[in-house]
């Protein structure tokens, strides 16, 4: 498991409004990364990029389009250029 905290900010549209979210990378006990997304320090969702290539919501109540948009923004931050 990684000991270095990975966190960053993204801008995404939620419910028709642009919002800045803080994203914190966490890991399951077996080392699989997932992402906690917070708006104004309140966690609104947890996401994970599944092995079949789709972002899934582990916790929260966002619609699938928003989940995929969030996942895309997260990928832009975590993938090397």
C-alpha positions as CSV (number, residue, x, y, z in Angstrom):
1,X,0.0,0.0,0.0
2,X,1.1,3.5,-0.8
3,X,2.0,5.8,2.2
4,X,2.0,9.0,0.2
5,X,-1.3,10.8,0.2
6,X,-2.4,11.7,-3.3
7,X,-5.0,14.5,-3.5
8,X,-5.9,17.2,-6.1
9,X,-8.7,19.4,-7.2
10,X,-10.9,19.1,-10.2
11,X,-13.7,21.2,-11.7
12,X,-16.8,19.3,-12.7
13,X,-20.5,20.0,-13.5
14,X,-22.9,18.5,-10.9
15,X,-26.6,19.1,-11.2
16,X,-26.0,21.8,-13.8
17,X,-23.6,23.7,-11.7
18,X,-19.8,23.9,-11.9
19,X,-18.2,22.7,-8.7
20,X,-14.6,22.4,-7.4
21,X,-14.0,19.0,-5.8
22,X,-11.1,17.8,-3.7
23,X,-10.2,14.3,-4.7
24,X,-8.3,12.0,-2.4
25,X,-6.9,8.7,-3.5
26,X,-7.4,5.9,-1.0
27,X,-6.7,2.2,-1.3
28,X,-8.7,-0.9,-0.3
29,X,-6.9,-3.4,2.0
30,X,-5.7,-5.3,-1.2
31,X,-4.2,-2.1,-2.7
32,X,-6.9,-1.2,-5.2
33,X,-7.2,2.6,-5.5
34,X,-10.5,4.4,-5.2
35,X,-11.2,8.1,-5.0
36,X,-13.1,10.1,-2.4
37,X,-14.6,13.3,-3.8
38,X,-15.4,16.2,-1.5
39,X,-17.2,19.4,-2.0
40,X,-16.5,22.0,0.7
41,X,-14.9,19.2,2.8
42,X,-18.1,17.1,2.7
43,X,-17.7,13.8,0.9
44,X,-20.2,13.4,-1.9
45,X,-19.1,10.2,-3.5
46,X,-16.4,7.5,-3.7
47,X,-15.4,6.2,-7.2
48,X,-13.3,3.4,-8.5
49,X,-12.2,2.6,-12.1
50,X,-13.2,-1.0,-12.6
51,X,-11.0,-3.5,-14.5
52,X,-13.5,-3.4,-17.3
53,X,-12.8,0.3,-17.9
54,X,-15.9,1.9,-16.4
55,X,-16.0,4.2,-13.4
56,X,-18.4,2.9,-10.7
57,X,-19.7,4.7,-7.6
58,X,-19.0,2.9,-4.4
59,X,-20.8,5.4,-2.3
60,X,-23.0,8.4,-3.1
61,X,-26.0,9.1,-5.3
62,X,-24.7,10.8,-8.5
63,X,-26.0,9.8,-11.9
64,X,-23.9,7.7,-14.3
65,X,-23.1,10.6,-16.6
66,X,-21.7,12.6,-13.7
67,X,-19.8,9.6,-12.4
68,X,-18.1,9.1,-15.9
69,X,-17.3,12.8,-16.1
70,X,-15.7,12.7,-12.7
71,X,-13.8,9.6,-13.6
72,X,-12.5,11.3,-16.8
73,X,-11.3,14.3,-14.8
74,X,-9.6,12.1,-12.3
75,X,-7.8,10.2,-15.1
76,X,-6.5,13.5,-16.5
77,X,-4.9,14.2,-13.1
78,X,-3.5,10.7,-12.4
79,X,-2.3,9.7,-15.8
80,X,1.2,10.8,-16.9
81,X,1.2,13.2,-19.9
